[in-house]
């Protein structure tokens, strides 16, 4: 039987309703509540859609058993070069205030070579102050749900489809007060998401929504059931 075609906005509404029913985590969180491999979905205070909180970011990890570490990089560890999410929140805060430190914040200090290259040129006190501003914002404004996806290829495919579905949904619009509107990155401003990649790829289908519902309920997905 051919899959029933549903409007992208209807599918996005189904996704939100599934995720709204899941246990919500926020800082400080117990890492034992988080699967080692999976996907996280962020919600932000003041951002609404489909009768509840609006999805503002979807993310996963590429390394094995790294979901807990990934979320700690966002919420706990104050290092914007280990979390593009933190970096983008900081960019919006600095850009909104017209702060010239944005130029230094944009520098990537991940490697030793880069640290050596910019040694003496970075205002470390301002960097630490900005990291704390970012932490305060993220910890007080964001909550999230997580669901396990053991296979890397599946994680990346589902992450991409979720992002594209929300991006293409006409109802998922940012509020006038959303911090992301102050981002210097046009894709964040235009998308209403703390993301710049996977925005216009293949969205989820009705079958994908059924699989997501199964994943989020702790059951096997329809695809896995079909293969057993």
Backbone as CSV, one residue per row, in Angstrom:
resi,resn,N_x,N_y,N_z,CA_x,CA_y,CA_z,C_x,C_y,C_z
1,UNK,0.847,-1.188,0.000,0.000,0.000,0.000,0.886,1.242,0.000
2,UNK,0.571,2.180,-0.882,1.366,3.402,-0.945,1.167,4.212,0.318
3,UNK,2.230,4.862,0.711,2.175,5.687,1.914,1.288,6.895,1.668
4,UNK,0.432,7.213,2.644,-0.427,8.387,2.537,0.429,9.653,2.581
5,UNK,0.208,10.547,1.613,0.965,11.784,1.566,0.387,12.784,2.567
6,UNK,1.258,13.364,3.387,0.820,14.341,4.367,1.575,15.633,4.136
7,UNK,0.932,16.734,4.448,1.556,18.038,4.312,2.720,18.133,5.296
8,UNK,3.848,18.747,4.886,4.999,18.875,5.780,4.652,19.487,7.135
9,UNK,3.731,20.458,7.139,3.359,21.092,8.403,2.631,20.097,9.306
10,UNK,1.836,19.210,8.714,1.140,18.187,9.479,2.135,17.193,10.072
11,UNK,3.133,16.809,9.286,4.165,15.898,9.770,4.963,16.551,10.893
12,UNK,5.281,17.825,10.738,6.015,18.534,11.782,5.189,18.589,13.069
13,UNK,3.893,18.782,12.922,3.017,18.771,14.092,3.031,17.419,14.785
14,UNK,3.012,16.343,14.007,3.084,14.995,14.583,4.392,14.809,15.347
15,UNK,5.495,15.287,14.768,6.805,15.167,15.423,6.798,15.899,16.761
16,UNK,6.290,17.124,16.763,6.246,17.891,18.008,5.393,17.193,19.061
17,UNK,4.263,16.647,18.651,3.391,15.981,19.627,4.075,14.753,20.224
18,UNK,4.807,14.016,19.410,5.547,12.852,19.920,6.592,13.303,20.937
19,UNK,7.345,14.317,20.589,8.432,14.767,21.460,7.917,15.481,22.701
20,UNK,6.766,16.152,22.597,6.183,16.825,23.755,5.780,15.832,24.842
21,UNK,5.529,14.587,24.455,5.107,13.569,25.415,6.278,12.881,26.116
22,UNK,7.488,13.178,25.685,8.666,12.518,26.244,9.154,13.226,27.503
23,UNK,9.892,12.507,28.363,10.472,13.142,29.555,11.404,14.266,29.140
24,UNK,11.248,15.429,29.753,12.050,16.605,29.407,13.189,16.770,30.408
25,UNK,14.371,17.002,29.894,15.551,17.209,30.725,16.025,18.648,30.607
26,UNK,16.666,19.149,31.643,17.256,20.478,31.615,18.432,20.486,32.583
27,UNK,19.206,21.545,32.559,20.380,21.653,33.429,19.949,21.941,34.865
28,UNK,20.562,21.279,35.860,21.545,20.184,35.747,20.834,18.861,35.498
29,UNK,21.385,18.035,34.637,20.726,16.775,34.294,21.595,15.595,34.708
30,UNK,20.933,14.475,34.879,21.602,13.232,35.239,21.995,12.513,33.949
31,UNK,23.286,12.331,33.723,23.732,11.701,32.474,23.212,10.270,32.342
32,UNK,22.860,9.653,33.477,22.330,8.293,33.414,20.985,8.243,32.696
33,UNK,20.332,9.402,32.560,19.045,9.469,31.856,19.238,9.574,30.343
34,UNK,20.484,9.669,29.901,20.776,9.905,28.491,21.393,8.658,27.863
35,UNK,20.856,8.176,26.735,21.473,7.019,26.072,22.867,7.376,25.580
36,UNK,23.711,6.379,25.407,25.083,6.648,24.964,25.148,6.978,23.482
37,UNK,24.200,6.471,22.721,24.127,6.765,21.282,22.708,7.215,20.962
38,UNK,22.577,8.368,20.338,21.226,8.814,20.018,21.169,10.233,19.504
39,UNK,19.987,10.816,19.616,19.689,12.154,19.102,19.079,12.976,20.219
40,UNK,19.433,14.263,20.245,18.805,15.172,21.203,18.042,16.244,20.431
41,UNK,16.978,16.745,21.049,16.156,17.800,20.460,15.984,18.898,21.503
42,UNK,16.360,20.127,21.145,16.314,21.242,22.077,15.059,22.087,21.905
43,UNK,14.544,22.567,23.052,13.450,23.530,23.091,13.944,24.745,23.878
44,UNK,13.365,25.899,23.599,13.828,27.148,24.212,12.638,27.920,24.774
45,UNK,12.776,28.445,25.971,11.707,29.215,26.593,11.287,30.380,25.697
46,UNK,9.985,30.549,25.576,9.454,31.644,24.774,9.234,31.301,23.314
47,UNK,9.695,30.118,22.899,9.555,29.703,21.501,8.494,28.611,21.411
48,UNK,7.424,28.878,20.686,6.292,27.963,20.640,5.925,27.566,19.212
49,UNK,5.272,26.421,19.108,4.792,25.929,17.827,4.027,24.638,18.018
50,UNK,2.985,24.447,17.238,2.179,23.213,17.287,1.625,22.959,18.692
51,UNK,1.196,24.017,19.350,0.540,23.870,20.634,1.462,23.618,21.805
52,UNK,2.741,23.869,21.632,3.692,23.646,22.727,5.020,24.296,22.402
53,UNK,6.062,23.804,23.033,7.395,24.348,22.772,7.864,23.985,21.369
54,UNK,8.488,24.940,20.719,8.978,24.755,19.343,10.390,24.174,19.348
55,UNK,10.645,23.225,18.473,11.995,22.687,18.298,12.900,23.796,17.774
56,UNK,14.048,24.006,18.442,14.975,25.042,17.992,16.338,24.474,17.591
57,UNK,16.568,23.210,17.884,17.816,22.569,17.450,17.660,21.052,17.546
58,UNK,18.233,20.354,16.591,18.332,18.896,16.616,19.806,18.555,16.436
59,UNK,20.303,17.611,17.223,21.714,17.262,17.104,21.988,15.813,17.447
60,UNK,23.166,15.364,17.061,23.598,14.009,17.384,25.114,14.018,17.521
61,UNK,25.745,12.877,17.330,27.194,12.759,17.456,27.674,11.773,16.408
62,UNK,28.954,11.875,16.041,29.513,10.963,15.044,30.300,9.826,15.694
63,UNK,31.001,10.113,16.782,31.740,9.066,17.487,30.808,8.139,18.241
64,UNK,31.252,6.930,18.472,30.423,5.958,19.182,30.325,6.299,20.670
65,UNK,29.124,6.137,21.219,28.865,6.310,22.657,29.234,7.719,23.135
66,UNK,28.890,8.720,22.335,29.306,10.085,22.658,28.150,11.063,22.903
67,UNK,26.919,10.573,22.995,25.803,11.516,23.173,25.890,12.237,24.519
68,UNK,26.228,11.519,25.572,26.341,12.153,26.886,27.411,13.231,26.871
69,UNK,28.548,12.910,26.280,29.642,13.867,26.181,29.232,15.091,25.368
70,UNK,28.474,14.858,24.304,28.052,15.965,23.442,27.184,16.948,24.220
71,UNK,26.259,16.446,24.990,25.380,17.327,25.748,26.129,18.047,26.869
72,UNK,27.123,17.383,27.425,27.949,18.050,28.428,28.762,19.173,27.800
73,UNK,29.187,18.992,26.554,29.910,20.052,25.854,29.023,21.268,25.627
74,UNK,27.743,21.043,25.454,26.807,22.156,25.255,26.462,22.853,26.569
75,UNK,26.159,22.069,27.597,25.601,22.621,28.827,26.605,22.813,29.959
76,UNK,27.640,22.005,30.008,28.504,21.954,31.195,29.873,22.573,30.938
77,UNK,30.565,22.093,29.942,31.945,22.528,29.694,31.965,23.865,28.967
78,UNK,32.660,24.834,29.533,32.668,26.184,28.981,33.801,26.347,27.970
79,UNK,33.556,25.783,26.783,34.541,25.839,25.703,33.805,25.899,24.374
80,UNK,33.664,27.103,23.828,32.881,27.299,22.602,33.478,26.589,21.397
81,UNK,34.768,26.218,21.466,35.376,25.526,20.331,35.090,24.031,20.335
82,UNK,34.425,23.543,21.366,33.980,22.144,21.409,32.477,22.026,21.219
83,UNK,31.812,23.155,21.012,30.359,23.155,20.840,29.967,24.297,19.913
84,UNK,29.606,23.982,18.676,29.179,25.014,17.746,27.891,25.669,18.232
85,UNK,27.106,24.943,18.995,25.896,25.508,19.579,26.260,26.636,20.543
86,UNK,27.201,26.381,21.448,27.663,27.421,22.357,28.240,28.608,21.576
87,UNK,29.006,28.303,20.559,29.633,29.365,19.771,28.577,30.247,19.116
88,UNK,27.527,29.628,18.594,26.485,30.399,17.922,25.643,31.219,18.895
89,UNK,25.381,30.686,20.075,24.671,31.473,21.093,25.521,32.677,21.486
90,UNK,26.821,32.451,21.679,27.721,33.553,22.007,27.776,34.595,20.907
91,UNK,27.794,34.148,19.659,27.795,35.085,18.531,26.570,35.997,18.576
92,UNK,25.412,35.409,18.855,24.179,36.200,18.900,24.205,37.194,20.059
93,UNK,24.683,36.760,21.217,24.769,37.655,22.375,25.682,38.838,22.070
94,UNK,26.853,38.555,21.521,27.829,39.603,21.231,27.356,40.527,20.110
95,UNK,26.781,39.938,19.067,26.309,40.735,17.933,25.150,41.633,18.342
96,UNK,24.279,41.117,19.191,23.141,41.908,19.670,23.624,43.144,20.416
97,UNK,24.707,42.979,21.180,25.235,44.098,21.943,26.249,44.941,21.199
98,UNK,26.502,44.617,19.936,27.492,45.361,19.162,28.883,45.255,19.753
99,UNK,29.184,44.101,20.335,30.447,43.912,21.053,31.564,43.536,20.077
100,UNK,32.637,44.318,20.008,33.729,44.003,19.084,34.475,42.719,19.427
101,UNK,34.237,42.165,20.625,34.887,40.900,20.982,34.410,39.760,20.093
102,UNK,33.333,39.982,19.350,32.813,38.964,18.434,33.903,38.472,17.485
103,UNK,34.769,39.367,17.044,35.844,38.982,16.123,36.745,37.929,16.754
104,UNK,37.084,38.104,18.022,37.926,37.134,18.718,37.145,35.860,19.033
105,UNK,35.885,36.000,19.379,35.037,34.840,19.686,34.934,33.908,18.485
106,UNK,34.961,34.478,17.292,34.838,33.677,16.072,36.074,32.827,15.785
107,UNK,37.208,33.165,16.383,38.433,32.419,16.124,38.346,31.009,16.682
108,UNK,38.868,30.048,15.933,38.870,28.645,16.349,40.192,28.324,17.038
109,UNK,40.126,28.013,18.318,41.326,27.725,19.098,41.409,26.253,19.474
110,UNK,40.822,25.400,18.642,40.764,23.972,18.966,42.146,23.335,19.034
111,UNK,42.965,23.594,18.044,44.274,22.927,17.978,45.352,23.741,18.694
112,UNK,46.429,23.053,19.054,47.560,23.726,19.696,48.165,24.761,18.762
113,UNK,48.207,24.429,17.474,48.764,25.361,16.494,47.982,26.670,16.473
114,UNK,46.653,26.569,16.541,45.821,27.775,16.545,45.995,28.545,17.850
115,UNK,46.089,27.826,18.957,46.309,28.493,20.242,47.621,29.253,20.228
116,UNK,48.654,28.623,19.671,49.960,29.282,19.582,49.888,30.496,18.638
117,UNK,49.151,30.330,17.539,49.053,31.403,16.550,48.425,32.664,17.142
118,UNK,47.397,32.461,17.971,46.663,33.613,18.506,47.055,33.956,19.945
119,UNK,48.088,33.296,20.457,48.540,33.566,21.820,48.900,35.041,21.970
120,UNK,48.373,35.645,23.019,48.666,37.050,23.266,47.729,38.005,22.571
121,UNK,46.898,37.493,21.670,45.970,38.380,20.948,44.530,38.203,21.423
122,UNK,44.277,37.143,22.181,42.929,36.876,22.688,42.775,37.474,24.080
123,UNK,41.706,38.213,24.286,41.387,38.737,25.612,40.758,37.595,26.411
124,UNK,41.575,36.883,27.175,41.112,35.682,27.878,40.054,35.999,28.925
125,UNK,40.140,37.183,29.530,39.137,37.552,30.524,37.771,37.736,29.861
126,UNK,37.753,38.393,28.704,36.487,38.570,27.988,35.966,37.243,27.481
127,UNK,36.864,36.370,27.071,36.439,35.041,26.630,35.754,34.303,27.768
128,UNK,36.351,34.335,28.946,35.755,33.652,30.101,34.420,34.280,30.472
129,UNK,34.338,35.610,30.418,33.074,36.288,30.722,31.978,35.886,29.739
130,UNK,32.351,35.807,28.466,31.369,35.446,27.447,30.932,33.993,27.594
131,UNK,31.875,33.108,27.909,31.526,31.699,28.149,30.498,31.611,29.280
132,UNK,30.669,32.410,30.318,29.733,32.367,31.447,28.375,32.934,31.056
133,UNK,28.368,33.964,30.204,27.101,34.492,29.687,26.369,33.424,28.892
134,UNK,27.117,32.729,28.047,26.529,31.662,27.227,25.980,30.557,28.122
135,UNK,26.753,30.150,29.106,26.304,29.098,30.031,25.014,29.508,30.737
136,UNK,24.987,30.749,31.222,23.798,31.218,31.938,22.575,31.185,31.035
137,UNK,22.748,31.586,29.777,21.619,31.596,28.853,21.160,30.174,28.542
138,UNK,22.096,29.323,28.173,21.744,27.958,27.784,21.114,27.203,28.955
139,UNK,21.710,27.308,30.128,21.234,26.538,31.272,19.864,26.988,31.759
140,UNK,19.544,28.247,31.568,18.264,28.768,32.054,17.162,28.743,31.003
141,UNK,17.529,28.657,29.725,16.537,28.816,28.673,16.203,27.547,27.897
142,UNK,17.098,26.558,27.944,16.908,25.382,27.097,16.561,24.128,27.888
143,UNK,15.710,23.318,27.306,15.435,21.964,27.796,15.530,21.040,26.592
144,UNK,15.526,19.736,26.853,15.705,18.826,25.722,15.123,17.451,26.006
145,UNK,14.900,16.710,24.920,14.538,15.299,25.001,15.591,14.520,24.233
146,UNK,15.738,13.264,24.572,16.706,12.403,23.899,16.062,11.058,23.582
147,UNK,16.518,10.439,22.518,16.092,9.071,22.229,17.249,8.327,21.590
148,UNK,17.338,7.056,21.888,18.454,6.244,21.435,18.357,5.845,19.978
149,UNK,19.493,5.934,19.276,19.631,5.443,17.906,21.037,4.855,17.818
150,UNK,21.179,3.548,17.942,22.510,2.935,18.026,23.373,3.080,16.775
151,UNK,22.750,3.047,15.609,23.512,3.047,14.357,23.830,4.465,13.884
152,UNK,25.101,4.734,13.566,25.537,6.071,13.163,24.812,6.563,11.911
153,UNK,24.709,5.728,10.890,24.055,6.141,9.647,22.601,6.520,9.901
154,UNK,21.929,5.741,10.740,20.538,6.058,11.084,20.449,7.380,11.837
155,UNK,21.382,7.600,12.768,21.376,8.852,13.531,21.485,10.062,12.613
156,UNK,22.430,9.999,11.693,22.660,11.129,10.805,21.471,11.359,9.868
157,UNK,20.884,10.258,9.399,19.727,10.385,8.498,18.531,10.987,9.227
158,UNK,18.248,10.501,10.432,17.102,11.000,11.196,17.324,12.447,11.603
159,UNK,18.547,12.764,12.038,18.860,14.152,12.407,18.583,15.085,11.234
160,UNK,19.088,14.740,10.058,18.909,15.574,8.874,17.434,15.731,8.521
161,UNK,16.688,14.640,8.558,15.266,14.686,8.196,14.472,15.531,9.191
162,UNK,14.793,15.424,10.480,14.099,16.229,11.484,14.367,17.713,11.271
163,UNK,15.636,18.053,11.055,15.996,19.459,10.841,15.271,20.015,9.619
164,UNK,15.301,19.284,8.525,14.668,19.763,7.292,13.165,19.907,7.453
165,UNK,12.552,19.002,8.187,11.103,19.070,8.394,10.723,20.324,9.157
166,UNK,11.453,20.602,10.237,11.147,21.794,11.034,11.432,23.066,10.235
167,UNK,12.537,23.072,9.506,12.891,24.245,8.706,11.828,24.545,7.657
168,UNK,11.266,23.501,7.058,10.305,23.681,5.979,8.870,23.878,6.462
169,UNK,8.682,23.858,7.768,7.341,24.004,8.341,6.986,25.485,8.503
170,UNK,5.863,25.883,7.956,5.453,27.287,7.997,5.042,27.725,9.405
171,UNK,4.643,26.776,10.239,4.192,27.135,11.586,5.353,27.345,12.555
172,UNK,6.499,26.763,12.265,7.644,26.844,13.176,8.436,28.125,12.924
173,UNK,7.895,29.217,13.411,8.517,30.519,13.229,9.028,31.060,14.562
174,UNK,10.172,31.751,14.556,10.702,32.290,15.815,9.889,33.475,16.310
175,UNK,9.893,33.666,17.616,9.233,34.832,18.196,10.040,36.083,17.865
176,UNK,9.413,37.237,18.040,10.110,38.496,17.780,11.288,38.678,18.733
177,UNK,11.191,38.110,19.931,12.229,38.297,20.946,13.318,37.231,20.891
178,UNK,13.219,36.293,19.955,14.185,35.185,19.915,15.604,35.707,19.735
179,UNK,16.512,35.251,20.579,17.905,35.692,20.529,18.542,35.414,19.171
180,UNK,18.170,34.311,18.545,18.750,33.950,17.258,18.544,34.994,16.175
181,UNK,17.559,35.865,16.332,17.348,36.939,15.360,18.521,37.923,15.353
182,UNK,19.305,37.899,16.439,20.471,38.789,16.530,21.746,38.119,16.048
183,UNK,21.638,36.903,15.535,22.825,36.206,15.055,23.426,36.904,13.838
184,UNK,24.757,36.913,13.730,25.381,37.444,12.520,25.315,36.460,11.351
185,UNK,24.797,35.251,11.610,24.703,34.230,10.565,23.301,34.235,9.960
186,UNK,23.164,34.606,8.686,21.838,34.699,8.066,21.015,33.408,8.152
187,UNK,21.670,32.262,8.061,20.913,31.007,8.081,20.205,30.793,9.424
188,UNK,20.823,31.229,10.510,20.170,31.106,11.819,18.994,32.069,11.899
189,UNK,19.203,33.298,11.460,18.136,34.299,11.476,16.941,33.838,10.649
190,UNK,17.214,33.331,9.469,16.152,32.962,8.531,15.464,31.650,8.893
191,UNK,16.201,30.726,9.502,15.636,29.404,9.779,14.860,29.350,11.090
192,UNK,15.200,30.229,12.023,14.585,30.134,13.346,15.141,28.981,14.144
193,UNK,16.289,28.462,13.708,16.930,27.328,14.373,18.380,27.678,14.686
194,UNK,18.899,27.064,15.745,20.314,27.240,16.071,21.129,26.256,15.225
195,UNK,20.978,26.385,13.911,21.607,25.463,12.973,21.884,26.177,11.658
196,UNK,22.904,25.697,10.959,23.167,26.224,9.617,23.259,25.108,8.576
197,UNK,23.302,23.860,9.014,23.421,22.726,8.094,22.160,21.871,8.095
198,UNK,21.972,21.108,7.035,20.860,20.159,6.873,19.492,20.833,6.837
199,UNK,19.464,22.118,6.506,18.196,22.852,6.565,17.239,22.504,5.430
200,UNK,17.758,22.210,4.284,16.871,22.024,3.137,17.125,20.695,2.448
201,UNK,17.265,19.647,3.255,17.449,18.304,2.723,16.090,17.597,2.669
202,UNK,16.085,16.295,2.654,14.833,15.538,2.537,14.103,15.488,3.884
203,UNK,12.879,15.997,3.964,12.137,15.977,5.233,11.580,14.595,5.550
204,UNK,11.005,14.465,6.719,10.449,13.191,7.151,9.145,12.880,6.420
205,UNK,8.887,11.613,6.248,7.634,11.130,5.667,6.744,10.596,6.790
206,UNK,5.529,10.225,6.428,4.639,9.625,7.413,5.221,8.348,7.994
207,UNK,5.898,7.556,7.154,6.545,6.332,7.635,7.638,6.664,8.638
208,UNK,8.410,7.727,8.350,9.459,8.149,9.274,8.882,8.556,10.619
209,UNK,7.725,9.201,10.594,7.081,9.615,11.841,6.690,8.389,12.662
210,UNK,6.182,7.358,12.005,5.837,6.120,12.712,7.087,5.493,13.327
211,UNK,8.194,5.529,12.589,9.449,4.992,13.111,9.932,5.806,14.308
212,UNK,9.796,7.127,14.216,10.187,8.006,15.318,9.341,7.722,16.554
213,UNK,8.047,7.542,16.350,7.156,7.245,17.479,7.594,5.968,18.177
214,UNK,7.987,4.976,17.403,8.444,3.711,17.982,9.763,3.904,18.728
215,UNK,10.673,4.651,18.149,11.953,4.917,18.805,11.752,5.625,20.134
216,UNK,10.874,6.597,20.127,10.667,7.415,21.327,9.868,6.690,22.403
217,UNK,9.186,5.635,22.017,8.445,4.852,23.008,9.261,3.678,23.517
218,UNK,10.484,3.542,22.990,11.353,2.455,23.430,11.107,1.153,22.706
219,UNK,10.259,1.192,21.659,9.962,-0.025,20.898,10.860,-0.091,19.664
220,UNK,10.853,-1.213,19.023,11.532,-1.328,17.742,10.810,-0.470,16.718
221,UNK,11.560,0.090,15.807,10.952,0.869,14.739,10.260,-0.071,13.748
222,UNK,9.294,0.455,12.984,8.670,-0.378,11.954,9.679,-0.985,10.994
223,UNK,10.729,-0.266,10.673,11.746,-0.792,9.762,12.432,-2.013,10.393
224,UNK,12.798,-1.898,11.674,13.442,-3.024,12.360,12.489,-4.212,12.447
225,UNK,11.205,-3.930,12.715,10.243,-5.021,12.808,10.119,-5.729,11.452
226,UNK,10.174,-4.940,10.379,10.025,-5.518,9.055,11.219,-6.384,8.700
227,UNK,12.379,-6.098,9.295,13.583,-6.819,8.963,13.785,-8.078,9.814
228,UNK,13.006,-8.206,10.899,13.178,-9.370,11.765,12.300,-10.518,11.339
